[in-house]
Amino acid sequence: MYADENVIKIKHDVLYEVAKLAFAGELDAKRDHIAVELIPGPTPQFRCCIYKEREIIRQRVRLAEGKAPGPVDDGNIIQVISSACEDCPISSYTVTENCQNCIGKACINACKFGAIEAGRHRSHIDASKCKECGKCAQACPYNAIAHLKRPCKFSCPVNAITYDENGISIIDREKCIRCGKCIHSCPFGAIGSKTFIVDVINAIKAGKKVYAMAAPATEGQFGADITMASWDKAMKEVGFTDFYDVGLGGDMTAAYEAEEWAEAYGEGKKKVTSCCPAFVNMVRLHYPELAECVSTTVSPMCAVSRLIKAKDPDAVTVFIGPCLAKKSEVVDQKIEGNADYVLTYSEIRAIMKAKNVVLEPCDNTDQEASTFGKRFANSGGVTAAVMQSLKESEKTIDAKVCVANGAAECKKALLLMKAARLPQDFIEGMACEGGCVGGPSAYDDQFSSKKNRDTLIAAADGRGIHENLGNYDMDSFSMHRE
């Protein structure tokens, strides 16, 4: 995954400025000043001129406010910042200086679209005619035709990105699974996501009962001494009414999904997990014939949100994690009782910075989730939790599970299921490599965060899933999609 400190700094600076002005009640009056403050000039910092740089900042401000960066909004949470997207080659195939301008003209003969013509020193590809089939590159005996892959397009696992005649990337909303891989692959920072920062801040300022819910992947992301208790303290200082560990939702989802798996196994039916929204989007948009195989059990995020709203009907619930697709679960899937808003780590950190709140080391006490619920964010964690729940309920089944780690493996597993050739009984699908801990908005790398997580989780009290859920009123709400 591509990451550049300059791109990340620009993004974070914009988020912070928007959060600061929103808390101060000055966003409407001063939003137009943000671009000038961040790009004071007269010397440009990263583009041709300060006017282009300021336009990029303005479009980023719109994203931070939850709007499309331009006048057209197709509803997708992931958007192209058009003013930043223009420097990639329009044609992905180009003739290099290795071309010997040979007599054979194998490249020209191989092209079925008349896109290549001879030049004085080398062949030339007409981008308006090129269909990017790659036949010319395969035919060239000198390997003189290079395939220049656009980072965003190459990173997209479902081929949802194309580009217009001006070279501006276009995201096909009907193909995009909202995984966010394109965002961090672009070296120009030309793709971003809409945020709920202003909505959350306005809800807190309005005195509403706003509850923060942190993803299981949060544990270990910020160091071995930053616990869920650290988050509890920080979120209450920001202004949230209360805080929940969504590892608890992992326990809930595992328990109810275990019942589904046991029933499906007895009937000879195959199922796929429902906790990863990008994976669910992949099924929904690219394999609709398999939609009935998606578990009806809600995600851990939705489970905790429903638990909170069952106790407090006026609650506003906010999920915090490394996942962009969770925004899609809220916006696109529209599941009753789900979280109202979703914030990534960079977005909640902007809110915390605006309130001068920092995460501080706290004892790892008052665990809300079992060890299995806490590991829900790892690839294979869902399977382990479901199997543990089956074991605890004495419904052990001899089921085989395909743990699809990353979008490529998810596609392969779904293709096999579609062709009725999947040897396993169930698919655990995670669109991000490593699971949620490898999400596009993760704060730390997987190796470091895993080491920290293992240290923190080792301190858990060892309660079983069902024992843990005995502390909560699970009959006050439904655990199924409705």
N, C-alpha and C positions, 0 to 999 in steps of 0.2 A: 504494500500500500504506500502510495506517495505521501510524503508529509514535508512541508516546508515551513520553517519558523516564521518567515515573513507573511505567508498566507494566513497562518493560524493567528498571528498577532493582529492583523487587520480585522479578521473575523471577531476576535475577542474584544478588541477595542470598540468596535461598533456595538456589540451586545452590551458592553458595560455602559457606554454612553446612553443607549436607549433605556436601560434599566435605571440608571441614575436619574434621568429626566422624568421617567414615568413615576418613580417614587416621589420626586419633587413636584409633580403635577405640572411640569413645564414642557412636556413632550410636544404638544401642539404648537407652542410658541417658539420652540428652539430646535425642532428637528432639522430645519434647513441649515442650522449653524454647525451641525455635526461634521459635515463634509469639509468645511473650511477649518474647523478646529483640528481635525485629524490630518488634513493636507493643507498646511498654512502657506506653502509655496515660498518663494517663487520657483524654486527648483523642484522638479518632479522626483518622487522617491522610487517608483517602480514601473512607470509607464512613460509614454512619449511626452506627456504634458500634464500639468496639474488639473486641467479641466476634465480630461478623461479619468484621471484618478478620482476626482471628486464625484463624477457621475457614477463610478463603480461604488463609492461609499454610499451615495444616495440610494442606489438599488439595494445595497445590503441593509440599509436602514429599513426599507420597505419590507424586506424579508423578516427582519427582527421584529417588525410590528405585526407579522402574520399575514402580510400581503404579498401578491406576486410582484416581482421587481419591475415589471412593465405594465402597460395598460391592459394586456390580455391575461386572463387567469383561467386556466383549464381545470383548476381544482386540485391539482397534484401538489403534495407537500414539498416535492423536490422540484426546483426551478433553475433554469439557466439564467445567469446574470449576463445578458447580451452584451453589455458594454465591456465586459472582461473577456468575452469569448470571440476571438477573431484571428489569433496568431497561429493556429494549427493549420497544416496544409489541407486544402480542399480535397485534393486527390490523394488517396492513401498510397498510390503507386507512383514512383518517380524514377526517372532515368538518371543514374549517377555518372560521375566522370569515368567510371570503369568502362563505359560504353566505347567500343572500338569502331562504331559506325561501319560495321561489317557488311559485306556484300549479301550475305545470306538473308539478312533481315528476318530472322526467326521470330522476333517479337511482333513485327508487323503482320507476318503470315499467321501467327497464332491468334491475333485479336479478331474477334468476330463482329466487332462493333465499329471498326474504322477509327478507333480512338488513338492509334499511333501512326505517326508520319515520320519520314526521314528528315533529318536536319543536316546542316552543313558539317557539324562536328559530332553530333549524337542524335539519336532518335528523340522524339518529343511526344508526350502523352497529353491529349486534349481532355482536360478534367470534365468538360461538359458532356463528353461522349463515353468516358470510362465507366464501366459497370463494376469495376473492382473484382473481376472474376479471378485475377491472378495468373491467367494463362500466359501472359507476356513474360512475367517473371520466371515462370517454370520453363519457358522455351529458351530464354537467353543463355547462351553457352558461357558467357563471362560473368554471370550473376550480377549484371550491371543494373538491374531494376530492383530497387529497394521497396519494401512494404513498410511504409510509415504509418504505424498504428496510432490513431488518436487515443490518448490514455483513457478518456471517459468512455469512448465506444468500446475499446478493448476490454475494459474492466467490467462492463455490464454483462451479467450472466444470462440475460434473456433477450439480447439484441434490441433493446428498446430505444437506442440512441442513433439518430441519423443527423444530417445537417442540411441547411438550406443552400441556395445558390450563392449566398454571401459567406458561407463557411461557419455560420452560427449553428451550434448544436441544437437539436430538437429532441425532446424526450416524449416518446409516445405513451400517453397516460394509460392506454389500453393494454400496454405490454409491461410497463414499469412495475416492479414489485416493491418499490420503495426501500430497497435494502441499503442505499446510500453509498455503495461502492464507488460510484462515479464522482462523488463529492471530493473525496480525499485522494482521488487519482489525478485530478486536474492540477497541473503545475501553475495555472493562472488563477486558481480560486474562482473559476467561472461558474461553478454549480453550488447551490446552497439549498437550505431547507427553510420553510416558514417556521417561525417560532411562536410559542404561546406566552412569551415573557410578559408582554403588556397585559394580557388577559389575567395572568396569575397575580401580577402586582396590583392591578385594579381590584381584583377580588379581595386581596388582603387588605388594601386600603379602605375598601367599602365595609370592612368589619364582618365579612362572611366567614363561616367556619371552614377554613381551608386546611386540608390534611395532606401532608407530604408522605409519599410512599417510595422507598428506595428499592431498586432492583436487587436481586441476589448478587448480581455481578459487582455491586458497589463494594462489597466486602473485599478488602485487599487492594483496591484500585489506588488508594491514597496513602498506603503505608500500613505496616503491621500494627501500628499503634492507633490507627484511626478506625474505630469500631462503629457499629450501628448506634451505640450510645453517643458517640461523637456527633453523628448525624442528627440524632434526636435533639441534642442540645443546640446545635447550630440552626436547625430548621425552626425551632421555637424562638430563637433570637431574631430570625428573619421576620417572623410574624405568623408562622403556621400554627394552627390550633393544636395539632398533635402529629406524631410521626409513626409510621409502620414499616416494618421489615417485610418486603414482599417474598422473602423466603418462606414466610408463613403461607402465602398464596401457593408456593410450590408444594407445600404439604397438602393443601386443599385440592389442588389440581391432580396431584398424584393419587390421592385417595379415590376421587371420583372417576378418574381416567382408568384406574385399575378395575373398577367395576365394569366399565365399558369394554375393556380388553377381555376380561373374563367371559362376558356375554358374547362378544364377537367371536372369540376363540371357540366357544362351544357351538356356535352356529356356522363355523368355517368361513367367517368374513374377515377381510383385512381392514385395518384402520391406520390412519396417519395422525400424528400429534397436531395439536391446535395452538400450542403456546407461542410459536414463532410466527409473528404476523407476516413477515416477508415470505416464509414458506407457505403460509395459508394463501397469500396473494398469488404465489406461483401456481398453486393448485387451482385457485379460483379463475385466474386469467389465462393460464396456459394448458391446464388439464381439467377443464370444467366437468368432463365425464367422471372424474374421480371425486367431485365435491362431496358426494354422499359418504365418502370414506373418511372425511375429516372428523375427528372427535368432536362431539357436541359439548364436551367439558370446556368451560371458559379458561382463559389464560390466568396465571397467577395475579397479574395486574388487575384484571377484572374481578377476580375472586376477592381480593382484599378491598377493592372499591365497593363491591356489593356488601361486604361485611361492615364496612364503615357506614354506608348509607342505610343499612338495616337498623343500625343503632342511632344514627343521626340523619334523618331524612333531608335536612338542610345542608348537608355536607357538600363541599366542593373538593374533589379528589385530584391530586396531582402526582403523576408518576415521574420518577427521576431515574435515568439509566443511560446506558451507552448506545441505545437503539433508536434509529430514526424511524424504522417501520412501526414502532409503537404509536407514532403520531398517526400513521395510516390506520392502525387498528381503531383509533378513536374517530378519525375523520371519515374513513371509507367503509369500515365494517359495521359501524353504528350498532354496537351491541348494547342492549339495555343494561343500565347500571354500571357501565364501564367507567374508567377514569375520565374526568372532564378535560384534563389537559396533560400534556407530556412535555417534560424538559430533559434535554441532554445534560451531561455533566458540564459542558462549557456554558450552557445557558443558566444553570443553577449557580454556577460559580460567578457569573456576571451579576446575578441578583445578590449573592452574598457579598461580593465586593462593593456593590452599591450601598449596602447596609453596614459595611465594615465588620462583617462576620467572617470568622475563620474556623476551620475544623481543628479541634483540639483533641489530643489523646485522652481517652476515657477508658475505664475498666470495661472489659467485655462481659457485662452482667445483663441479667434479665433477657435472656435469649427468647425470641418470639418464634423461632423456627427450629425444626430438627436439622441434624447434619445433612439429611437427604434434601430437605427443602433449600438449604443454603447452597448446595451443589447443583441446583437446578440450572444454573447459568452455564455449566460446562457441557460440552458435547458428551453425550452419554449419561448426563445427569438426570434427565427425565426418565430414561429407561430404568436406571438404578432405583429411582424413587418409586416408580410404579411397581417394579418387581418387589421392592421392600414392602410396599403397602399390601400387595397380594399375599406376601409371606405372613405379614402381621394378621391379616384377616383369614388366614388359612385357606386361601383360594389359589394356591400356587398352581400355575399352568406351565406346561412344557412349551412355552412360546419362544419363537426366534424373532429377534428384532434387528432390523437394518438401521444402524446408527449412521444417518447421512450427515456427514460433517462438512458443511459448506455448500454453496449453491450448486456447484458442479455435481457433487454426489447426490444432492436432492433431485436434480434433473434426471440423473441416471436411474435412481430408484423409482421415480414416478413413471418414467418410460417403461421400465420393467413391469410395474404394476398395471399400467395401461394395456400392455401387451399380454397380461395374465401370465407373466413369466417371473414374477418376484418370488424367490424361494422363501423369504421370511414371511412372518405373519403380520408384522407391524413395521411402520416406518417412523423413526424419530427424526424429524427434519429440522435442521438449524441452518439458516442461510449464511451465517458467518462462520468462518473457519475457527474452530475451538469452542464455538457456542456463543452465547451473549457476551462473554468476556472478551471476545474478539470483535465486538461491535464497532461500527465506524466512528463512534464518538467516545470510545474507551479512553480513559485518562492515562493509563500506564500500559506498558507492553505485557503480553500474556505471561511471559516467564516470571517477571517480577511480581505481577499481581497474583499469580498462582502460588508463589512462595509465601506471600503475605496472607493469602486466603487460607492456605493450609495451616499456618500458625494460628490464625484467628478461629478457624473452625475446630481446631483441636481442643479449644477451650470450651466448646459446646458441651452441654450436660449429658448428651447421649440419649435423649428421649426419642422414642419411636414416633412415627408419623401419626398414628391413631391416638397414642397417648397425648401427644401435643394438641391435636384437634379437640380432645376432650375438654380443653379449657375455653372453647369458643362455642357459641350457639350456632351450629351449622344448619339448624332447621328454620332459621329466620330469613333465609334467602335461597335462591336457586343457584346451582353450580352449572347449569346448562345454558347454552345459547338459546335465546328466544326471539 
